Amino acid sequence: MVIGILIALQFNTRHQHNLNKQKIEKLFEEVLHDLDQDISDMTSQIERYKKKTSWSRKVLSNELDKSDYENQEYVHLITYNFEPIQFKTKAFDRLLHNIELIPDEYIYLVEQLQEAYHEEANAIGEVEKELREFMIMVYNEYRNSFDWYSNSESGHHSERINYHLTSPKYKNDVHRYQQIVRHLNAHFNGFYRDATISYNQIFKKLNLEIPFSRDVKNMHSLSTEKLMEYEGLYDDGSEKITIEINDEGLLRAFNRMVLFNENQDTFVSSGLDTLIFGRGSAGFVCELTEIYTDTIFNSIRIEE
């Protein structure tokens, strides 16, 4: 009689455990869908602000003339309708509300998700707030100080362009904008990195029979021995770049960007730069080409 009761209790416990596991795996699938959308949105944001950083650099280095301001993106470089990112966290929040049901084997998945949705997403929110406040300040200052800001008369556009080309104050504003945007993009890169790692981990852990998202980098698992072929110090003539393996066994550049292997010697960074390693006649990695927006940097490996 007692043995029968114990067996029944064990059966019920095992059955409940399986039900809990199924519930958690279903939530992870929903999180995966949200990650897919957030990574896609973040990809667009990174590319958008990489362009804005490049345009800011051109303003500050006096590379523009009046004809360049036919491009409205230059005209409204620091005055545009800013909308903060809306992360899709409902599934992740439900997962956390059921934290006591999550099997131990899945805890590392939750910890990685927290890196994206707590650490980086919260940091992005703080920098977005700083950017919004700066842009409101610029808007109020221009509206109250310059008639051309209304753009209500035929000569206003030319006056505005002249201000952009000649005013030290405008360049100060662009410099401040560039600093904030670089800070923002650093956290964009961080979220993209952590969310991409999470997507790959969940997809592989659950062994899902669905197509891998086309918007997410599939992290080809390279052995440590293979990754060590790329480690070293590279010099492009003006800056030295360190390529190393981080604690998670991923290749890292610039002390922060994780590199995702696409194929053979081509990687994409968490900042969406393309890095192509070149090999010499003996087959060893000896050079690096970095493609950043509209600029290409070529580096020579100077130290392993």
GUMARLUM-699787 format. One record per residue: y, x, z of N, C-alpha, C in turn. Coordinates in steps of 0.02 Angstrom, whole numbers, padded with zeros to 5 digits, always signed. Atoms other than C-alpha are relative to their C-alpha. Layout:
BEGIN
YXZYXZYXZ
...
//
This chain:
BEGIN
-00061+00042+00000+00000+00000+00000+00063+00043+00000
-00058-00044-00004+00124+00137+00051+00008+00041-00063
-00002-00040+00062+00076+00244-00099+00027-00042-00057
-00023+00044+00053+00105+00096-00212+00075-00011+00003
-00073+00009-00008+00280+00070-00141+00037+00062-00022
-00033-00063+00019+00324+00254-00163+00000+00009-00076
+00004-00005+00074+00265+00251-00344+00051-00047-00032
-00048+00049+00027+00369+00095-00375+00072+00025+00008
-00067-00026-00012+00522+00176-00297+00016+00057-00048
-00010-00056+00047+00499+00333-00403+00012-00027-00070
-00008+00030+00067+00481+00225-00558+00070-00029-00007
-00066+00031+00003+00639+00127-00516+00055+00053-00003
-00050-00054+00000+00735+00288-00480+00004+00033-00068
+00003-00031+00067+00678+00366-00644+00030-00047-00052
-00027+00049+00048+00719+00206-00737+00076-00003+00004
-00073+00002-00010+00894+00199-00661+00033+00063-00026
-00026-00064+00026+00920+00383-00702+00006-00002-00076
+00000+00004+00073+00875+00350-00884+00055-00047-00025
-00053+00047+00019+00993+00200-00891+00069+00033+00008
-00064-00035-00011+01134+00305-00817+00012+00051-00055
-00007-00052+00051+01101+00444-00940+00019-00031-00067
-00016+00035+00063+01105+00322-01087+00073-00023+00000
-00069+00023-00005+01269+00251-01024+00049+00058-00010
-00043-00059+00006+01347+00425-01008+00000+00027-00071
+00004-00025+00069+01285+00479-01179+00039-00045-00047
-00040+00046+00040+01363+00322-01253+00074+00014+00008
-00071-00017-00012+01529+00368-01171+00018+00066-00035
-00012-00064+00034+01514+00545-01239+00009-00011-00075
-00008+00016+00072+01492+00472-01414+00069-00028-00013
-00067+00028+00008+01653+00373-01390+00053+00055+00007
-00045-00057-00008+01740+00531-01328+00001+00041-00064
+00005-00039+00062+01678+00620-01484+00044-00030-00054
-00041+00035+00050+01762+00489-01593+00074+00012+00014
-00070-00012-00018+01926+00509-01498+00020+00072-00013
-00013-00071+00014+01915+00699-01510+00012+00011-00074
-00007-00007+00073+01893+00685-01698+00071-00020-00022
-00066+00024+00018+02054+00584-01713+00055+00046+00027
-00051-00043-00031+02152+00694-01592+00003+00068-00034
+00000-00065+00035+02098+00854-01680+00033-00007-00069
-00032+00012+00065+02149+00780-01848+00076-00005+00008
-00072+00007-00013+02319+00730-01776+00031+00067+00018
-00027-00065-00022+02341+00900-01695+00004+00050-00058
-00003-00042+00059+02301+00988-01858+00065-00012-00038
-00062+00018+00035+02446+00895-01939+00061+00026+00038
-00056-00023-00041+02562+00937-01794+00008+00076-00003
-00003-00073+00003+02518+01122-01797+00030+00023-00066
-00027-00018+00066+02551+01133-01984+00074-00018-00005
-00070+00022+00003+02713+01035-01965+00046+00049+00037
-00045-00043-00039+02784+01146-01829-00005+00073-00020
+00001-00067+00029+02724+01306-01911+00054+00005-00055
-00052+00001+00052+02836+01257-02057+00070+00001+00032
-00065+00001-00032+02980+01219-01940+00017+00068+00030
-00011-00067-00026+02959+01389-01857+00020+00047-00056
-00016-00042+00058+02962+01471-02029+00070-00015-00025
-00067+00019+00023+03118+01373-02079+00053+00026+00049
-00047-00026-00050+03203+01421-01915+00012+00074-00010
-00006-00073+00012+03167+01604-01951+00046+00014-00059
-00042-00010+00059+03250+01587-02121+00073-00013+00016
-00068+00015-00021+03405+01509-02042+00028+00059+00039
-00024-00052-00044+03419+01646-01912+00007+00067-00035
-00005-00063+00037+03393+01786-02038+00046-00005-00060
-00049+00011+00053+03526+01714-02156-00030+00003-00070
+00034+00000+00065+03402+01689-02298+00018-00060-00043
-00014+00062+00037+03471+01519-02350+00069+00000-00031
-00066+00013+00029+03613+01469-02465+00008-00075-00010
-00014+00072+00006+03690+01302-02512-00055-00038-00037
+00051+00034+00039+03555+01262-02639-00062-00017+00041
+00059+00013-00042+03420+01273-02505+00008-00065+00040
-00012+00060-00040+03502+01129-02412-00005-00064-00040
+00020+00060+00036+03456+01011-02551-00065-00028+00030
+00060+00021-00037+03295+01007-02451+00022-00030+00067
-00023+00035-00060+03329+00878-02316-00034+00026+00064
+00033-00029-00059+03205+00965-02200+00043+00054+00031
-00045-00050-00026+03331+01106-02183+00061-00032+00032
-00059+00035-00026+03476+00986-02157-00014-00028+00070
+00017+00034-00063+03386+00895-02016-00051+00041+00040
+00048-00044-00034+03293+01046-01946-00004-00014+00075
+00000+00011-00072+03346+01011-01767+00026-00069+00019
-00021+00069-00013+03401+00829-01785-00043-00048-00041
+00045+00047+00034+03258+00713-01831-00030-00045+00053
+00030+00047-00046+03167+00567-01755-00064+00030+00030
+00055-00033-00033+03051+00646-01629-00045-00051+00035
+00049+00044-00032+02893+00555-01577-00053+00042+00035
+00051-00038-00035+02779+00627-01442-00070-00020-00022
+00070+00014+00017+02592+00638-01471-00030-00049+00049
+00037+00048-00042+02487+00495-01405-00074+00018-00003
+00070-00019-00002+02319+00565-01354-00044-00061+00013
+00047+00056-00008+02168+00450-01362-00048+00018+00056
+00038-00021-00059+02097+00467-01188-00038-00056+00034
+00032+00056-00034+02024+00295-01149-00074+00015+00015
+00072-00015-00010+01843+00352-01173-00008+00055+00052
+00004-00054-00049+01873+00511-01074+00015-00026+00070
-00016+00029-00065+01953+00411-00933-00059-00040+00027
+00059+00038-00022+01801+00295-00927-00056+00047+00022
+00050-00050-00018+01690+00448-00922+00013+00025+00071
-00017-00025-00066+01783+00513-00770-00010-00053+00054
+00011+00055-00048+01772+00342-00685-00074-00007+00017
+00072+00002-00012+01583+00361-00698-00027+00070+00016
+00017-00070-00012+01581+00543-00641-00064+00007+00042
+00058-00005-00044+01447+00507-00508-00065-00012-00038
+00060+00014+00040+01326+00453-00646-00017+00056-00049
+00009-00053+00050+01345+00609-00753-00054+00049+00023
+00052-00049-00018+01187+00716-00751+00029+00071+00004
-00024-00068-00008+01210+00897-00698+00002+00038-00066
+00003-00036+00064+01162+00956-00872+00060-00014-00045
-00058+00018+00041+01320+00873-00941+00066+00018+00033
-00063-00014-00036+01447+00932-00812+00043+00050-00038
-00040-00050+00037+01500+01082-00919+00038-00032-00057
-00035+00035+00054+01547+00960-01057+00064-00032+00027
-00059+00031-00032+01665+00869-00938+00052+00053+00016
-00047-00054-00018+01741+01032-00878+00038+00025-00062
-00034-00021+00061+01780+01084-01058+00049-00053-00024
-00046+00054+00019+01856+00913-01095+00062+00000+00043
-00058-00003-00045+01968+00933-00943+00049+00054-00022
-00045-00052+00026+02036+01094-01019+00046-00028-00053
-00040+00029+00054+02095+00993-01169+00045-00056+00025
-00036+00061-00015+02146+00826-01096+00040+00003+00065
-00041-00008-00060+02213+00884-00928+00047+00060-00006
-00042-00060+00001+02274+01063-00944+00048+00001-00059
-00042-00008+00060+02337+01071-01124+00041-00063-00016
-00037+00062+00016+02384+00888-01150+00059-00010+00047
-00055+00006-00048+02488+00887-00991+00055+00051-00015
-00050-00051+00017+02573+01050-01042+00039-00020-00062
-00033+00024+00060+02611+00977-01213+00052-00053+00018
-00046+00052-00021+02691+00827-01129+00063+00028+00031
-00058-00031-00032+02806+00939-01026+00045+00033-00052
-00041-00034+00050+02863+01041-01176+00032-00051-00048
-00029+00054+00042+02887+00883-01281+00061-00030+00034
-00057+00026-00037+03001+00819-01144+00059+00047-00006
-00054-00050+00007+03102+00980-01152+00030-00003-00070
-00024+00004+00069+03113+00966-01342+00042-00063-00011
-00037+00063+00007+03168+00784-01335+00069+00005+00033
-00064-00007-00035+03304+00823-01207+00048+00046-00038
-00042-00046+00039+03367+00968-01313+00028-00037-00062
-00022+00034+00062+03374+00860-01471+00051-00055+00016
-00050+00051-00020+03467+00720-01379+00067+00034+00014
-00061-00037-00013+03593+00849-01319+00036+00020-00065
-00028-00019+00064+03618+00913-01496+00030-00061-00036
-00023+00062+00033+03634+00736-01564+00067-00023+00030
-00062+00023-00032+03767+00688-01436+00058+00048-00014
-00053-00049+00013+03864+00849-01462+00026-00005-00071
-00021+00004+00071+03866+00835-01652+00036-00066-00013
-00030+00066+00012+03906+00649-01649+00071-00003+00028
-00065+00003-00034+04053+00674-01529+00049+00053-00026
-00043-00056+00018+04121+00835-01606+00016+00004-00075
-00008-00012+00072+04102+00823-01796+00000-00066-00039
-00004+00061+00041+04158+00686-01915-00056-00001-00051
+00051-00002+00053+04032+00747-02044-00068-00027+00022
+00066+00022-00022+03887+00693-01934-00014-00072-00019
+00010+00070+00021+03915+00512-01983-00022-00005-00073
+00018-00002+00072+03890+00561-02167+00025-00063-00036
-00027+00062+00027+04002+00413-02210+00048+00011-00059
-00045-00015+00056+04114+00502-02337-00032+00052-00045
+00032-00043+00051+04075+00600-02494+00000+00074+00019
-00003-00072-00015+04130+00768-02424-00037+00020+00063
+00032-00016-00064+04034+00756-02262-00062+00044-00007
+00061-00039+00009+03872+00827-02331+00017+00074-00010
-00021-00070+00012+03960+00984-02393+00026+00032+00063
-00026-00026-00063+04049+01004-02227-00057+00018+00048
+00057-00013-00044+03885+00993-02135-00037+00063-00022
+00034-00060+00026+03802+01123-02247+00040+00063+00017
-00043-00058-00016+03950+01239-02223-00006+00019+00074
+00009-00013-00072+03932+01220-02034-00066+00036+00012
+00066-00031-00009+03747+01263-02045-00001+00072-00025
+00001-00067+00029+03784+01417-02151+00044+00049+00038
-00051-00046-00027+03930+01487-02053+00008-00001+00076
-00014+00008-00072+03928+01427-01872-00049+00041+00044
+00044-00034-00049+03862+01547-01738-00030-00049+00050
+00025+00051-00046+03844+01394-01626-00063-00033-00027
+00059+00031+00031+03722+01315-01749-00060+00047+00005
+00056-00048-00004+03618+01474-01753-00026+00005+00072
+00023+00000-00070+03614+01473-01563-00045-00060+00014
+00040+00060-00008+03549+01295-01569-00069+00008-00033
+00063-00011+00036+03417+01342-01698-00044+00049+00038
+00039-00049-00038+03364+01491-01593-00033-00033+00060
+00028+00034-00057+03341+01381-01441-00056-00048-00022
+00051+00045+00028+03247+01253-01546-00064+00039-00017
+00057-00041+00020+03134+01390-01614-00041+00021+00061
+00035-00020-00061+03092+01449-01437-00042-00057+00027
+00036+00058-00027+03042+01275-01381-00060-00017-00045
+00053+00017+00047+02940+01243-01539-00057+00050+00003
+00052-00050-00008+02847+01407-01520-00042-00013+00062
+00034+00017-00063+02805+01358-01341-00045-00061-00011
+00038+00061+00014+02749+01187-01401-00061+00016-00043
+00056-00015+00045+02642+01258-01540-00054+00041+00034
+00050-00038-00038+02558+01378-01419-00047-00048+00036
+00042+00050-00034+02496+01226-01321-00036-00045-00050
+00037+00034+00053+02453+01135-01483-00063+00041-00017
+00057-00044+00016+02343+01286-01523-00053-00004+00055
+00046+00003-00056+02268+01277-01349-00041-00064+00000
+00036+00063+00003+02225+01093-01365-00049+00000-00058
+00044-00003+00060+02154+01119-01540-00062+00041+00016
+00056-00044-00019+02046+01262-01473-00049-00037+00046
+00044+00030-00050+01980+01168-01321-00033-00064-00025
+00028+00062+00027+01955+01003-01413-00054+00016-00052
+00050-00020+00050+01862+01090-01555-00064+00025+00034
+00058-00024-00037+01748+01178-01431-00037-00060+00031
+00030+00059-00030+01718+01011-01342-00039-00040-00052
+00033+00039+00052+01676+00921-01504-00067+00032-00018
+00061-00036+00019+01550+01055-01552-00053-00003+00055
+00048+00001-00056+01471+01060-01379-00033-00068+00007
+00027+00068-00008+01451+00870-01366-00046-00017-00058
+00040+00016+00059+01387+00852-01543-00068+00033+00002
+00064-00037-00001+01254+00985-01521-00042-00018+00061
+00038+00017-00060+01205+00936-01343-00035-00067-00008
+00029+00066+00007+01175+00754-01388-00046-00005-00061
+00043-00001+00059+01088+00802-01551+00008-00064-00041
-00016+00063+00032+01174+00658-01639-00021-00001-00074
+00020+00009+00070+01111+00590-01805+00056-00032-00040
-00058+00022+00038+01285+00564-01877+00031+00061-00033
-00030-00058+00034+01384+00672-01999+00051+00035+00046
-00051-00039-00036+01487+00811-01921+00067-00013-00034
-00066+00018+00028+01672+00771-01943+00026+00053-00049
-00030-00045+00048+01757+00846-02094+00066+00029+00025
-00065-00023-00027+01917+00867-01990-00008+00050+00057
+00012-00045-00056+01836+00978-01858-00036+00062-00025
+00032-00063+00018+01789+01161-01876-00069+00003+00032
+00068-00007-00025+01601+01179-01860-00009+00072+00022
+00003-00067-00027+01581+01328-01746-00068+00031-00013
+00062-00036+00014+01447+01434-01826-00012+00049+00056
+00016-00042-00057+01361+01522-01684-00021+00070-00025
+00016-00069+00018+01370+01708-01719-00022+00037+00062
+00024-00039-00057+01277+01828-01607+00054+00048+00023
-00047-00049-00027+01372+01946-01494-00001+00064-00042
+00007-00060+00041+01305+02089-01598+00040-00006-00065
-00037+00012+00062+01379+02011-01755+00076+00000+00013
-00071+00003-00016+01547+01975-01672+00029+00069+00015
-00023-00067-00016+01558+02155-01613+00020+00039-00062
-00019-00034+00062+01574+02207-01796+00075-00007-00013
-00071+00014+00013+01751+02133-01795+00046+00025+00055
-00041-00022-00056+01810+02195-01626+00037+00065-00017
-00038-00061+00010+01946+02326-01629+00074-00011-00002
-00073+00002+00005+02130+02366-01649+00020+00008-00073
-00022+00001+00070+02214+02327-01815+00076+00009-00002
-00071-00016+00005+02386+02388-01872+00026-00022-00068
-00030+00022+00064+02494+02300-02004+00064+00039-00017
-00059-00041+00013+02631+02431-01995+00057-00015+00046
-00054+00018-00046+02743+02337-01875-00027-00027+00066
+00029+00030-00061+02624+02260-01749-00074+00017+00002
+00072-00013-00009+02453+02300-01678-00034-00063+00025
+00037+00061-00016+02325+02160-01666-00067+00019+00031
+00063-00012-00033+02181+02164-01544-00048-00058-00014
+00053+00049+00010+02022+02073-01593-00055+00016+00050
+00049-00012-00053+01900+02051-01449-00041-00062+00013
+00043+00056-00019+01762+01942-01379+00020-00022+00070
-00022+00025-00066+01816+01829-01235-00061-00016+00044
+00053+00012-00049+01716+01775-01083-00049-00054-00023
+00044+00052+00025+01645+01625-01177-00041+00022-00059
+00038-00025+00057+01573+01736-01312+00029-00019-00067
-00034+00017+00061+01702+01686-01442+00048+00056-00019
-00047-00051+00023+01808+01800-01549+00071-00023+00013
-00068+00018-00019+01989+01804-01493+00050+00050-00031
-00054-00042+00029+02150+01870-01573+00065-00015+00037
-00066+00009-00030+02325+01895-01503-00003-00023+00072
+00010+00016-00071+02256+01872-01326-00006-00074+00015
+00001+00072-00015+02251+01683-01347-00037-00041-00052
+00028+00043+00052+02189+01618-01515-00074+00013-00009
+00071-00005+00013+02004+01583-01533-00011-00004-00075
+00015-00001+00071+01931+01620-01705-00066-00037-00013
+00059+00037+00019+01808+01497-01783-00025+00026-00067
+00028-00027+00061+01692+01569-01913-00011-00054-00052
+00010+00047+00055+01697+01479-02080-00059+00022-00043
+00056-00027+00038+01585+01589-02184+00008+00075-00006
+00002-00073+00006+01537+01772-02192+00056+00032+00042
-00052-00036-00037+01694+01871-02145+00066-00038+00005
-00060+00041-00002+01819+01726-02149+00000-00043+00063
-00008+00039-00061+01883+01647-01989+00065-00041-00004
-00061+00040-00008+02011+01512-01947+00017+00000+00074
-00020-00003-00070+02111+01532-01788+00017-00069+00026
-00019+00064-00030+02153+01394-01665+00072-00018-00017
-00067+00014+00026+02329+01409-01738-00001-00016-00074
+00013+00018+00071+02255+01368-01910+00023+00055-00048
-00009-00056+00046+02291+01541-01981-00068+00020-00026
+00062-00025+00028+02159+01612-02095-00002+00075+00007
+00009-00072-00007+02092+01785-02054-00062+00021-00039
+00055-00024+00043+01986+01876-02182-00010+00075+00014
+00016-00069-00014+01901+02037-02131-00030+00032-00062
+00025-00037+00057+01869+02167-02265-00045+00057+00021
+00047-00054-00015+01729+02294-02272+00007+00057-00050
-00002-00058+00043+01725+02469-02342-00065+00008-00037
+00059-00012+00041+01595+02543-02458-00064+00008+00041
+00058-00008-00044+01481+02581-02310-00021-00065+00033
+00018+00065-00028+01482+02397-02259+00031-00015+00067
-00031+00011-00066+01586+02417-02100+00069-00034-00008
-00065+00033+00001+01738+02308-02061+00055+00052+00008
-00052-00052-00002+01894+02412-02096+00070-00028-00009
-00067+00028+00011+02038+02292-02133+00000-00074+00015
-00009+00071-00018+02108+02121-02094+00059-00028-00039
-00054+00037+00033+02211+01999-02198+00011-00065+00038
-00018+00061-00036+02301+01863-02101+00047-00042-00043
-00041+00045+00041+02370+01714-02197+00033-00050+00047
-00038+00042-00045+02507+01627-02097+00052-00039-00039
-00045+00044+00038+02593+01479-02183+00016+00032-00068
-00021-00028+00064+02690+01565-02323+00003+00076+00001
-00004-00072-00008+02665+01744-02265-00071+00030+00006
+00065-00035-00004+02520+01867-02285+00011+00068+00033
-00003-00065-00034+02494+02015-02168-00066+00037-00013
+00058-00042+00011+02376+02158-02211-00002+00054+00053
+00006-00049-00054+02311+02267-02070-00060+00046-00013
+00053-00049+00004+02205+02423-02062-00030+00009+00070
+00034-00010-00065+02076+02445-01924+00009+00073+00021
-00014-00067-00022+02127+02595-01822-00041+00021+00061
+00039-00016-00060+02011+02582-01672-00054-00052+00009
+00055+00047-00012+01842+02504-01633-00005-00015+00075
//
